[in-house]
């Protein structure tokens, strides 16, 4: 079985049936219903003849090397009147289950240099039973459309081959570990029958110096595939090989292009080569196709690789016209420019280059990539756009930058002009609400945000009497926090956040509040004592697993913040064994080498999360919790008890995001989908056309409340607004809608594929302006609330009219009557319970 991407097709070939679905490509063995048992001939046909095998070909399910799965790639023949040839990849674990004999068959074939089709000593095998977690596959060559071949390079040690099927499914990429493969490390291939290979073989094999310098495992496989299928190398994309191409494929992929060495050949044939140039002779270009007269004929000398030989036959002439020469030169210069830009991006995007980036000129700054964290960056890679991004994504990004610059210019002009009551504030398209607004003259919602005047220490002090009892209601405090935010200076957030989250009660005196807080502190210590200093619990297998996961996540969370940026000093003074620099949470010292260094605050944060694991035993620790707890720890000034109870309240609000079955995330994304359909039907229809209604590009936004989308200081400002629940308990969805509305024009105009939308939205990280986004989110909520109220009013009127008791409305003008008549023609949307729950506030 193989995990796949899209629902494609179902087809069968002999005794194998390939079914592609939304989640996997399954290879099943089919059998006639009328056959009670296999006849001798049928039993022989159920065997598959092994023609070729190569060991240590890996499939990498994740980005971590520990998850790589070694296996054999094989060519198999099913004997029949019309024999079928199959390409298979079988993991070593499945072969081990079949026993030593089956393993030795694959080793025996791998050791052979060639295999005669009529060889009497044919090796027959049973294809192992496939399981979803094994990633094994076996497909007929006739079902393969193309191969993507990437030989080893200095930056990629192992060559790879990707397999694309005719039904548009993609099989796992094969990684050829030639330094471990038996066939590539043997001194020479032999035909001996006896094999003394270990079972399973050791991965530590010493490479032989006799290995061909330009040979790698993928070339070997391609060479053998040519015996059973026609492989056409595309001239448009040299890494692409079409299997048994059609006439249309041949016409498309045989377009003549210039060789990589065309520039050298052109310059060598020009007068430049014979001129009196100051360039030393050994540095001057020379034609690569020139061969000494006394040299033996070797037509493939410049292109010794099988991959290169398949590009052009050696008989192709290198004579080119002046116009072709000019194009070749320009193309080569373009390649040099592109390579230079790519190298600069890699250098400037390295973490060590961060300090110098702000001091670089603007054109150079533009080369810096902001890919974010590695884990989330892998989500972008899986988006499918690939290294060569779609031109539409570039165009949309450019249009977004131009639009944002235009908005900033308009704001500057508006600030310079005197205020006027005739100026109408522009808002983004609001779908049905916009139609209702123009029809029934609903008032335009306005934002109440005033972030320029945040709450400060003086105002906070005025809100309390001498005994610590507040003078203002809790709702007023939340309203002020929503409108103005909290000043980032001093420790006011440390005082206010526990009230906003509900850790401290509001309407009580200071002494009562302190007594209740002491109870919470005592409760925290009791929970922590369940594991701290209790070896039988601390070293329990299930706790060891949780400790490892927590330690790994905490070591890579917010390491740019001062509290987490340092590490324990590497000195023997820190402990009897000099190991104080290691975390106390990590289950094994051997794990330290592969992880970032720890420090005291990372240890304490990990201890808080482990304590929460014992506090909420049903849920435990889930990846992503470290992203939510780290800012709390920083704001609370490394106060463990305060951080813990604030984190408990945050999790009480967001626990649905971390359910194991992801039902909470599915519900929120479904609600956001309904919200888009009501507020912006055009955007909804576009997402429907591009298969984007799953809203995967919003998953990260909602999961950890935009933690990765804004700078750290903006995240703190955003979270305190969300925690107020001033308008809605799910105001995070309106923030997500506001971001989509801000970029709707670019999405509708330029992005026509789901992969493009996914990549575009992921690249919005650290480019979103917070205050304007929150203002637009507020306007969107108020618009939605007006829409719901107007729908309810209209349906109540329709219900009243349907009973025949139509009341005479006094003083109704002609324009109002006309508006009501036109409103009756509008198809009002149906509001689900999930949408109506967006109007609920308070916990």
N, C-alpha and C positions, 0 to 999 in steps of 0.2 A: 504493500500500500504506500501511497505517497500523498502527503498533504498538498492540495492544489489550491488554486485561487478562484477560478470562475466555473460556473456551471456550463458545460460545453456540449457533450454528446455521449452516445453510447454505441459502441460497435464491438464486434467480436471477430476473432481470427482463429479458426480451428477450435482447439480446446481451451483457448484463453479468451476471456471477456473483459474488456476495459470499460469501466463505468466512471464517468467524470461527474462530480457533484460539486456543491458549493464548498465543501470542506475537504474533499479528498479525491484522489484518483485510485480506484480499486481494481486490482487485477484478480479475476476470479477464474477458476477452472470449471468449465461447464461439461455436462455429460448427458447423453440422451436418456430420456425418462424410460424408454422401453428396454434399455439394456440392463439386465439384472446383474451381469458380471462381464468382465472384460475378456474378450477372446484373446488367444495368444498374439495375434497380429496387433490387436488394439492395445494389448498390454505393452508390446514393444514400441508402439507409437506413442504411448504415454511417457516413454523415456525421451530425454533430450540429449543430443550429442554435443559435447563440449568441444568447440573449435578453438577457442582462445580464452586465456584468462590472464589477469594481471593483479597482483596483490598490492596491498597498502594504497588503495584508492579510497579516499576519505569523502564522507559527506559531513558538512558542517551545519548542524541544525541551528546553532546560535553563534554569537560572536566570540564565545569563550572556547579556548582550545580544549578544555577538559571535557566538553560535550561532543567533540569530533568522533565520528563513528568510522572505524576502518573496515574495509571490505574488499571484495574482488569484483572487478569489472570483467564481464565475460561476453563472448559471442556464442550463441547456442543455435543448433539446427534441429528442427523438428522434422523427422523423416516422414514423407508422404508423397503422393503422386506429384504434387506441387510443393516442394519443401519450403518451409518457412524459416527465415533467419531472424533471430531475436537478439537484441542488445539488453543485457541484464546487469544489475548491480546487486550483489548479495553481501550483507554484512557478515563479518566473521562470527558473530554470535549465533546466527542462524546456521552457519556451516558447522559450528561446534556442536550444535544440538543433533546434527545428523551423524556425528561420529568421525573417527579418524579416517576411515576408508573414503568418505566423501571429501574430506579435506585434502587427502593425498591426490585425489583425482585432479583437483584444481592446481595443486603444486606441480603435478606431473606435466600437465599441459603447458603451464607457464614456463617450465624449463626447456620445452622444445623450441627449436628455432623456427621450424615450419611444421605444417600438418597436412598430410596428403588426404584429399577427400575420400580416396579409396582405401585408406589405411585399415587393415583388418583389425588392428588393435585399437578400435575406436573406443572412446571414453564416453559412457552413457551416464547421465546423472538424473536425479529427481530435483526439480525446482523446489526449494524449501517453501514451507507454508509462510505466506507473508503476513506480517502484522503491522498495524498502523504505526506503532512506535518505532519500527525497524527501518523505515524509509526505503525498504527494498522495492525494486521495480524490475519489470521484464516486459519489453515492448517489441513488436515486430519492426524491422527496419523500414517496412513500407508505411508505418505510421509516424515516422520521424520526418519532420519537415526540414529542420536545419540544426547545425551545431555552431555554438559560439566558442571559439578556441582562443585561449590566451596562454601563450608559452611562458615559462619562467622568466622573470626579469630581476634586476637588482632590488627592486622594491617589493616584488612578490616572488618569494622563494619557490613556491609550488605552482606549476601550471594548472590550468583548469579547463574543463569542457562543460558547457551548458547545453542542454538538450531541449529543443522545442518541438512539440508534437503538431501534427496536422490540425488537430482540433483546438489548437491555441493553448493547450496546457503546457506547463513547464515542469520538467523533472528536476530533482535536486542536482545542483552543480557538483561535478566530480573534481576532487582535488588530488593530483598525482604526487604522492610523496615518494619520489624516485630514490631518495637516500635510504628508504626503508624497504622498497620493493625488491623481491627476490630476483626478478628477471633483469633489473637494472643494476644490481650489485654483484651478480655472478661474474667471475673473471671472463668467462665466455660461455655462450649458449652451446649446449650439447644435446645429443639425442639419446643419452643413456637412459635405460629403463628404471634403474634403481635410484631411489631418492632417499636421502637421510635427513630430510627437512624436519625440523622440530614441529611439534603440534601443541598449541599454535606456535608459529615462529616467533622468535625474539625480535623486538624492534631495533635492537642494536646491531646493525650490520655495518661493516666497514666498506665504504665505496671502493670500487676497483678503479685503478687508473686506466684500465682498458676500455672504459665506457666511451662510446663515441662522443666527441665534444659537443656536437650540435643536436644530440638525440635526447628526447625526454619521453615519458610514458604516453603522453597524448599523441605524439607523432607515431609512436608504435601502434596505437589503437587505430589512428586514421589510416595508416598503411594497410592494416589488416581489413578495415572496413571497405577499402577500395576493391577488395576481391569479391565483395558481395553487393556493392551498390556504387552508383556513380556519384562522386563528390565534386561539386563545382564551387570553387572559391570565388566569392563575390569581389568584383573590382571596386564596388562602392564602399564596402566595409571589409577590409582584408581579413578580419577575424571571423567572418561569417562563411560557413560552408553549407551549401544547399544539397540535400540528399535526394538523388533521383529527380533533378529539376525538370519542370515542365518547359515547354517552348517559351512561355511568357517569362518564367524565371530566368531562362538562358538569355533572352533578349534584355532583361532588366539588369542582370548582374554580370554581364560581360562588356559593359561600356568601357571603352579604352580610357585608362588614366595614366598619368605619368609615373614613372618609377621614382623611388625615393632618391636614387642616385642620378636623376636626370640633370640636376644643376651641375654636378661635377663633370658629366659627359659633355654638356653644352659648353661650359667654360673651357674644358680641355680642348675642344675642337675649334675654339675661337682663336683669334690672334693673340689673346692674352697669354696663352701657354707658351708661345715662342717669343714673346716680347722680352725686353730687358727690364724685367720687373725687380724692384727692390726686395720682393718676397723671396726668401730662400727657396732653392729648388725643391727641397724635401717637403715644403709646406704648400707648394703649388698644386692645384687640382690636376688630377690625371684621369683619363678615362678608365673606368673599372673593367670595361669589356676588352681592353687590349691584353693580348696574351703573347708572351715571347714566342718567337718562331720555333725555337727548339723545345718548347714545352709540349708534353703529351696532350692530346685532345681531351679536354674535360669541360664539356659544355655546361656543367652545373657548378663549376668552381665558385663563381660569385654567389651562388645561392645553394649552399650545400644542404640546407634543410628541406625536408619533404614539403613543409608548408610553403617555402619560397618557390620550390620547383613547380608547384601546382598553379602559381600565379600566371606565369607566361611560359610558353615554349621557348627554347633557346634560339629559335630561328627568327624571333621578332627583331626587326631592324631598329636601330637606335637613331636613324636619320630623322630629323624633325625640322619643320619649317621655322622661320624666324618668329612667326606669331606663336607657334607652339612653345618655342624656347622662352619667349617672354612670359607666357602663361605659367610655364614650369618654374621660372624664377620667382614670379609673384606668389605662386602657391607655396614655394619653399620658404620665402620670407614670412608668409602668413603662418606657416607651421612653427617657425622659429619664434615669432611674436607670441603665439598661443602657448608654446612650451615655456617661454620666459614668464608670461603672466601666471601660468599654473604654478611654476616653481616659486614665484614671489608670494602667491597666496598661501602656499604651504608653509613658507618660512614665517610670514607675518602672522599666521594664525596659530603658531606655536605659543603655548603659555609663557615661555621665557621671553617672547617678544612683546608681551603686553605693556611693560613699562615704557617702551620707546614709541609705541603706536601713536599716542596723543601728540607727539612732537614731530610727526612726519607730515609732509605736504598733503593737502587734500586728495590729489590724484592718486597718491600712493596709499593713503588710508582706505580708499575705495576698494583696494585689493584684499582687505582683511575679511576673512570669513567669520561669521558669528554662528557657528554650528551648534553651540550649546553643549550640554552634557553628552557623553558618549552613548549612554543608554538610550536617550531620546533621539540622538542622531541616527541610531540604527533604525528607528521607526521611519525616519525620512528616507533612508536608503531603500527600505522596503516599499516605499511609495511607488516605485516602478519607473520614475522618470530617468534615473540612471545618471552616469557621469556627464553625459552630454545632454544638458537640460533642454526641455522643449523651448522653442523660440517664443511660444505664447506666454510661458512663465516669465521670461525676461521682459517681454512687452508689457505684461500686466504689472510687473514690479516697477518698470520705468514710468508707466502711467500713474501708479500709486504715488511715486515720489513727486511727480509733477503736480498731481492733485493736492497733495499735502502742502507743497510749497505755495500753491495758489491759495489754499485756505489760510495759511499763515499770513500771506500778503493781504488778503481781504480783512483779516482780523486787525492787522496793523493799521490799515486804512480806516477801519471802523472806529478804532480807538482815537485816531487823530481827528475824526469828524465830531461835531457836537451831536449829542444824543437827540433823537427826534422820535416822536410818538408814531410817526408814519412808517418807521422802519419795521419790516416784518421779518422775524427771525426765520431762517431757513431750517427746515428739518428734512430728514431723509424720507424717501417714499415709505408709506405705511400701509400699503395694500388696501384692504377693504376699509380700514379706518379713514384713509385719505378720501375715499369715495363718499363715505358717510359725512365726513367733515364738510365737503363741498356741497352736500345735498341738504343737510339739516342744520348747517351753520353751528357745529359744535365748537366750543372755545378751543383755541390752540393751547396745548399744555406748555408750561414754562418750567425750566429747571430752577430749583431753589439752592443749588450748590454755591458755596462761597469758600472755596479752599484757601483763598488769600488771607483769611482771618481765622486761623485755627484756634482751638481752645488752648489757653495757657494756664500756668500755675495760679495766676491771680484770679481768673474767672472760676477755676475749679475750687479754690478756697472759699469764694463767696457763696458757693452752693451748699455749704454745711454750717450748722450751728456749732457752738462751742463744745457741745456734748457729742458731736460727730453725726447727728441726725441731719439728713439732707433737707434743704429748704424747697427744692424743686422736685417735681414728680419724675419717676423713672422714664416715662415716655418723653418728657422734655429733654432729659439728658441724652437719650438715644437720638432724638431729632437733631440736637445740636452736633452730635458726633457725625451723623450722616451728612449734615450740611457743611460743616466746617472742618471736620477731622481734628486730630490732636497734634499739638506741636511736637516736632521731633527732638527738641532740645530738652535737656534735663531728664528726669525720671518719671514724667507725668504718665507715659504709657504704662509703666509698671504699676502705677496706682489705679489707672482707669480700666485697663483691660480686665482685671478680675471682676469689676462691677459689670462691664458690658457682657462678659461671658456668663455671669451668674455664679462665679465662685464665691463672691461676697454678696450678702443680702444688702438691699438698698435702704429700705425704710426702717432702719433700726439705729440704735446709738452706737458710738464707737466702741464702748466697753462690751456691749453685746456682740458686736461684730468680731472683736478680738477673741472672745470666749469661743465662739463658733469656729474661728480659724484654728485655734489650738486643738480642737477636736479633729479637724481635718489633718493637721500636722501629725497628730498621734496616729490617725488611721493610715497615713502614708507610711510611717515607720513600721507599723504592724504588717502591712502588705510587703514591704521590702524585706523584712526579717524572715519572710517565708522562704527566700532563696539566698539572701546575703548571709554568709557565714554558716550555711547548712550544706556541707559537701554532698550528702546523699541526694539532695534536691538539685543543687547547682550542677552536679555532674551527671544527672539523669539523662538518658538518651534524647528524650523529647526536648528537654531544656537545652542540651548541647546544640541541637539543631536550631532552636530559636536564637541562642546566643550567637551562633555563627552568622545567621542572616542579619541580625541587628548590627553586629560588629561591622560586617561588610558595608551595609548601607550608611552607617554613621561615619565611616572613614571617608566617604566620598560626598558628603552632604555639606554644602555651604563652606567649603574649605577656603574661600576667599575672605570670609569674615575673620576679624582679628582673633576672636576666641578660639577658632578652629584652625587657624592657619599655621600655628606653630606645632612642633613635635617635641617629645621627650628628648632631653639631651642624652647623647650616646656616651654615657660615662658610667664607670663602675661604682660611682658613689651613690647611685640611685637605689641600690639594693644589694643584697649579699651576692647575687649572681650577675649583677649588672643588667638586669632585665626590666627595670622599672619603666623603661620607655615603652614596653609592650602593654597593650590594653589588658585589663583584668577580665574583660568579657569574652575575648577570643578564646575558643575552646582548645586550640592547639597552637603552640609556638611555631610550628612548621608552616602555619598559614600566614605568618607575618610577612614573609619575603615577597609575596605577590600582592600585598595590600599597601595602601598609603600609610605613612606613620601615624600613630595615634598621639593623643595628649590627654591631659587631665579632664578637660571639658568634653572631649569626645567620649571618654570613659563614663563620665557622669550622665551625659545624654543617653548613652546606651543603657546605663543602669535604670534611668527613668522609663525607657521603653520596655525593658525587661520587667520592671515592676508593673507596668500597664498590662503586660502579658499575663501576669498573675491576677491583676485586678479584673480584667475581662477575659476569663479563661475560655469562654465560648468563641470569641473572635480571635484572641491572641494577637500576634504581631503580623502585619501585612505590609509588603513593600509599598513605600510612599508615605508611611507614617513619619519617617525621619524627616521628610520635607516639611511636614506640618509642625513638628515639635522643635526643630532647630531654631526658627525665628522666635518662638516663645521663650526658649532658653536664653537667647541673646537679650531680648527685651526685659526679661525678669532678672537680668543680672546674675545669671547662673544660680539662682535660688531653686533648689531641687523641688521642694514641696510646692512652691507657687507654680513652677513650670508644670509639674505633674497634674495638678488639679485644673489648671487652665487647659492642658492638653485633653484631659477627660471631658471637659465641656465642649471643646472643639470637636472631639470624636463623637460626642452625643449628637452634634449637628450633622456630621458628615459620615456617620457610620455606614449609611447606605452605600457610600462609594466603595467600601472595602469588603462588602459581602463576597464570599467565595464564589458564588454563582453569578456575580456581576448583575444581579437583578436590579439593584439600586441604580447602577449606571445606565442600564438599559431603559429604566423608567424615565430617568432625567433626560436622556437623549431623545427618547420618544416624545416627551413633553415639549422639548425644544423644537422638535420637528413639527409638532402641531402648532406651536407658537409661530413658527416661520410661515406655515401655510395660512394662518389667519392674518398676520401682520404684513406679510410680503409675498403674495401669491406668485409673482413673477420669479422671485428668487427660488421659491419652492419648486416651481415647474422646471427651472433650469437644473436644480439639484436632482430632480427626478430623472431628467434626460441623461445626466452624467453619472447615474448610479451613485449619487452622493448623499442620498437621504439617510444613510446609516450614520452620517455626521461623525465619522471617525476622526476627522480633523479637529473636532471639538472635544474629543475624549480627554486629552491631557488638560485642557482648560478647566473642565468641570471636576476632574478627578482630584486635583490638588489645588483647586481654587486659583488658577493662573499663576502658580508659584514660579513656573519657568518662563512666563511670558513678559514679566515686568522686572525692572531692576529691584534689588532687595528693598530699598527704602519705599518704593512705590507699592511693593507687595504688602508692607506693613500698613500703609494708608488704605489700600483696597480692602484688606481683611477686616480692619476695624469698622469700615462702612458696611460690609456684608454681615458682620456679627450683630449689628444693631437691629436687624429684622424690621427696619422702620416701615418699609412698604410691603415687603414680602419675605417669607422665610426662604424663598428660592430666588432671591434677587440675582444670584450668580448666573441664572439663565438669561436674564435681561442684559447683563454685561456681555455675555457671549453673543446675544442677538445684536447688541450695539456694535460690536467689532465686525460682525458679518455685514451689517448695514453700512458701516463705514467703507467697506471694500466691495459692496455689491456691484458697483458699476464695472470694476475691473473683472470680477468673477463672471458677470453676465456677458461682457464684451469680448474677453480674451481667453477665458479658461473653459474649454469644452470637453475635458477629460477629468475623471475623478482623480487620477494621479497628479494632474496639474494643480487642481484645487488643494489637494493634500499637501503638496510641496509648497505651494504659495502660502497657505495658512501656517505651516510649520515655520516658514521663514519670517513670519511676522514677529517672532519672538524678539523682545528687547527693542522693538520699533514702535510700539503702541503708546500713544499719549494717554495717560491715565485720566486726567481731569475732564477732558472732552469726552472720553469714553463713558465715564460715570454720569456726566450731564446728559448724554444721549440715552444712556440706560434708564435714567429717571424719566425723561420725556417718553420713551417707549412704554414704560410701565404705566404712566398716567394715560397715555393714549389707549393702551390695552384696557385699563380700568373703565375709561369712558366708553370704549367699544362694547364691553360686557354689559355695562349699565344700559346703553342704548338698545342693544339686542334684547335684553330682558324687558325693557319698556315697550319696544315694538311688539314683541310676542304677547305681552300682556294685553296690549290694545287689540291685537288680532284675535286673541281669545275672547275679549269682551265683544268685539264686533261679530264673532261667529255665533254668539248666543242671541243676536238680534237686538241687543239692548245698546244701540249706538247712542251715546249721549251727545247732545248738541253743545258744541264748543263755542262759547261766547267770545266775541272779540277776535276771532281767527281771521287774519289777513289773507289776501289772495296768494301772496308769496308763500306763506306758511302752508296753505292748502296744497299749493303746487309742489312744495318740498316734500310734504307727506305722500303725495301721489307718486312722485318719482322714487321716494324711498321704498315704497311698497314693491317696486319692480326689482329691487336689489336682492340677489340671493344671499340671505344672511348665513354666515357660517355656523356650523354646529359646534358648540363648546362642550368638550368632554369634562369629566370630573377633574382630571389632571390639570386642565387649563384653569378651571375655577379655583383649584387649590392654590394657584399662584397668587391669589388675592388674600390668602390667609397670612396673618402676621402674629408674632408672639409664640413663645415655646410653652 
